[in-house]
Amino acid sequence: MGFHVGIIGCGSITRFRHAPEYKANPHVEEIVFYDRNVERANRLAEEFGGRVAETLEDLLNDPSIIAISDCSSNDAHHFYTTKALLKGKHVLCEKPLAINLQQAEEMVEAERQSGKILMVDHNQRFTKAHQKAKKIIESRELGDVLTFKTSFGHEGPESWGVTKSNATWFFKKERSHSGVAGDLGIHKIDLIHWLLDDEIEDVHAFSGALDKVDENGNPIEVPDNVVCAFRTKKGRLGTASFSWTYYGAEDNTTTIYCQKGILKLYHQPDAQLIVEMNDGSVIKYELEQIQTNDNQTSTGVIDAFVDCIIHEKAPPVTSEEAMASLKVVEKILAQT
């Protein structure tokens, strides 16, 4: 017997990721959509064969719904996720967990009080190349990790958002708060923490709104580019670039430099993981294409979330881990 799930917020992330992955999951019987703009909810209910909750109360008071995806804007996660947890629902919250640590701590407290699962959608951990890289790093066949560099950039949220316009909430300070740092940067921060079993401690960052303008033609109030230097708790050094102005192919690459070789992730479309050993030997792994806005494949996040609920186990991305990444974003923003 399948169960029912609710989705709060009916923008692109719901349409391209959450809704199709719930629909494809054999344990999910029905999706219930809620959006403050009921027409957007109606459109998705029609597209995915679900139903619509007219109000938030209808959604959260529905006993058949045991889990919620919070796909609202960054500033609203704290409100919706906390409410859903305290109503006894398991929650998969989009990243970043919240717009600041104080709100995130309140969400974690609601998770503790409710005894329900709070998982955060840091989906880069789930790609086959990143999973394989973690196994190689853990095996220590390349020795210790010394340094790293990572980047994530594309043309910007206005090119794939539901409205395809510069009026996107991602550009609004009060709704997005962190711009590209919380949109793309937090993915790679979480990835580095997870891959290296470490945490970024010291941050030096430059950021700016270099090119994006809002619907009135004014420069946006949040960064569209961030460049950072990091030091982790275990002493590794690294650099990172996050951008909404990579006007061309998306860049989603990471390089991990170890004592005995190098791991190159998503540098080549036909070899998503390349291991270059000190002795000159090269191993190329063909695993899968990375998920991009143009190449929508299953992230594996929804399946993992559903699996945790069914088997009553801890989520593969915990709220504490999400807070550790948010802490780094706060340090980046403090230097802008």
N, C-alpha and C positions, 0 to 999 in steps of 0.2 A: 504493500500500500504506500503510495507516494505522499509527500507532504506539500503544503502550500508555502510559498515565499512571497514577501513583499519587496518592492523596490521603491525607494524614495528618491525622486529626481529623475526626470525622463529626458535627459540630454544625450549627447553622443556616447558617453562612456556606458550608459545603459543600453543604448541601441546596438552598439558594436561589440560590447564585451559581456556585460552581465546577463541581459535578456537572452541572447542566443545560447550562452553557455548553460543557463538554467534550463532552457528549453531542451537542450541536448542531453541533460542529465537524467538518467532513468528513474531516479528517486523523486524527482520534482514533478508534481501532478499539475500544479497551477501557479501562474505568476500573477500577483495583484500589483497594479501600478498606481503610484500616487505622485502627483506633481501639483504645485500651487496653480499652474496653468493646466486646467483639466483637459484641454484639447490635446496637449502633448501626451498626456497619459492615455487618452482615447486612441490616439494614433498608434502608440506602441502596443496597446492591448489588442488592437485590430491586427497589427503586423505579426504579433507573436501568439495570438489566440488566448490572451489572458483576460482578466477583468480589471475594472477601475474602482479604486476607493475614492469616494468623493471628498472625504476629509481625512486628516491625519488620525483623528480619533477612530474613525471607521477602520482604518488600517491596523492601528495598534491594539484595538479592542477585539479584533477578529481572532477567536481562539484557534481557528484552523491554520493560521499563519504562525509558523514556529521560528522563522528566520527572516531577517531583513537585510537587504543591501542598502547602505546609505551612500547614494550617488549624488548628494546635494553639493552645493559649492562649499569651499573650504571653511568659510565662516559659520556655516550651518551644521557642520558635523557634530559639534559639541551639543547642540540643541537636540537634533534628531537621534543620534546614537545613544545619548544618555537616556532620553525618553524611552526609546525602544528597549534598551537593556532593563530599565526599571519596570517595564511592562512585561518582562519575562521572555523577551525575544533574543535569540542569538543574533549577533550583528557582524556583517562583513562591511567594514568602513573603507571608503576610498581614501587614498593618501592625499595630502598629509593628514595624520590623525586629527589635528586641530590647528588653529592659527597661532597658538602659543602653548607653552608648557603648562601654564596654570589650568587652561581649559582641558588639556590632555589628562592632567592628573585627576580632574573631576570625572572624566570619562572612565578612567581606570578604576576609580573608586566605585562608580556605578556598576562596572563589570564585577568587582569584588562582592559588592552587596547582593547583586542579582544571582551570582553563581553561573551566569551564562557565558558563552564564548564571545569574545571580542577579537576578531581577526582583522588585520589591516592589509589592504591590497597592494603589497609590494611585490608585483608580479615578476620582476626580473629574476628572482630566485628560482623560478619554476622552468626557465628555458633549459633545454637539454644541454646546451654548451656550457652554461653557467653551472649546472649540476655536475657535469663531467669535470669542469675545472676545479670545483670544490673537492671532489674525490682525489684528484691529482695533488692538490695542495695538502690535503689531510694525510695522504700517503707519505708525504715528505720525500718523494723520489727526486724532487728538484731542490731539496734542502729548504732552508728558511726563505720566506718572502722578505725581500729587502725594500723594494720601492714599487710604486704603481702609478699608472695614469689612466684616467677614464674621462669619457665625454659623452654627452647626450645633447643632441641638437636637431631641430627641424625648423620648418618655415614659420611655426607659430600656431597657437590654438585657434586663431581666426580662420585658418585654412582647413580645419577639420571639425570645428564645433558645429552644433546643430543649425545655428543661424548663419554661419559663414560670414560674419561681419565683425568690424572693429568694436562693436558694442559688447563683445564677449565679456562675461564676468571675470575671466582670467586677467583682464587688463585693469580691473577696478581694485583699488587699494583696500577698500572696506570689505570686499568679498574674497579676493584672492590672497591678500596680505603679503605674500612672498614672491609673487611673479614666477619667473622661470625656476627659481631656487626650490620652491615647493612643488612645482609641476613636474619638472624633469630631474632637477638636482637630487631631490630626496630619493629617487629610484636608485641612483648610483651610490649615494651615501649608504643606503641600506645594503646594496649589493656588496660593497667593500667590507662593511661590518661583518656580513654573513660569510663571504668567501674567505676572509682572513681570520675569522673568529677573533675579532679585535674591535676597537672602537676609536673613532677619530676624536682626539682630545684638543689639539691646538689647531687653530684655523687662521689663516691670513687670506683675505678675500678682497677682490675688486668687483664691483658690479655697477651696472648703469642701464638706463633706458636709452639705447643708442639709436634705435630706428623706428620702433613701433609708435603709432599714434592711435588715439581713441577715435570714436565716431565723430568728434568735433574737430579732428585734426591736431589735437594737442598731444604732446609727448605723454606716454603712459606714466603712471605714478609708481609702478613696480618695475623691478629690473627685467630687461629682456635678455641680458647677458651677465654671466657670473664666471669669474676665473679665480681658482683657489689653490692654495698650497696647504697641505695637511700633514700633521704628525699624529700617529696613533698612540694609544696607551702602551703598546709593545714596542714603540720606537720606529715603526716603519714610516717612510716619507712618501708623499704622493702629490699629484696635481690633478685638477679636475676643471673641465669647462662645460658650462651649461648654456644653451642658447636657443632663443626663438628666432634667430636671424640667419640660420644656415639655409640660405635660399638655394636649394638644390637637393641632392640626396641626403636623407637622414643619416646622422652619425650616431652610432650607438656602441662605440668601441671601448674596450678596456684592455690594458696590457699589464701583466703582473710579472715583475722581474724577480727571479729567485736566484739562489746561489749557483744552481747547476743548469739553469735554463730560463726560457721566457715562455709565458702563456699569452697568446694573442686571441682575443675574443671578438668575433664579428668584424674582423678586418676584411675578410674575403667572403663574398656571397656564397661561394661553393664549398668553402671550408671554414665552418663557423668557429672552430677551435683549432689553432695551430700551436704545436709545442716545438720550440727550437732549443735543442740541447747544446751545451757548451762544446761538445765534440763535433758539432756541425750537422748532426742528424736532425731531420725534421719529420714530425708526425702530423698529418692533417686528418682532422675528424670532420666528416660530413654528417651533421646531426639534424638540423632543421633550419629553415629561414627564421630570422628573428621576426617577432611580430612588429609590424609598423602600422601606421595609420592607413597605408594603402594595402597592406597584406595582413588581413585579419584571420589569424588562426586561433585555436583555443589556447588560452593562457594557462589552463590547468588550475587556476585559483578557485573557481566556483566548485569544481570537483573536489578539491582539497577541503574546502569549507564544509561542503555537504558531508564528506567522509568523516570529518571531525564531529559533526552533530550526531550522525548515525552511530559512530563507535565511541562517543563520549570521550574524546581525547583532546589534548591541548592543540591549539592551532599551530601550523608551521610558521606563521608570522604572528608574534605576540604583541600585545599593546606596549609592553616594556621595550621591546626591540624598536617599535615604531617611535616611541618617545626618545630613544637614544638618537635616532636619525633626525627627529625634529629639533633636538638640542643643537645639532650641528648646523641646521638651517638657521636657527636663532642666532648662532655665533656669526654666520655669514651676514645676516641682515644687520647685526649690530655694527658691522664695519662699513656699511654703505653710506 
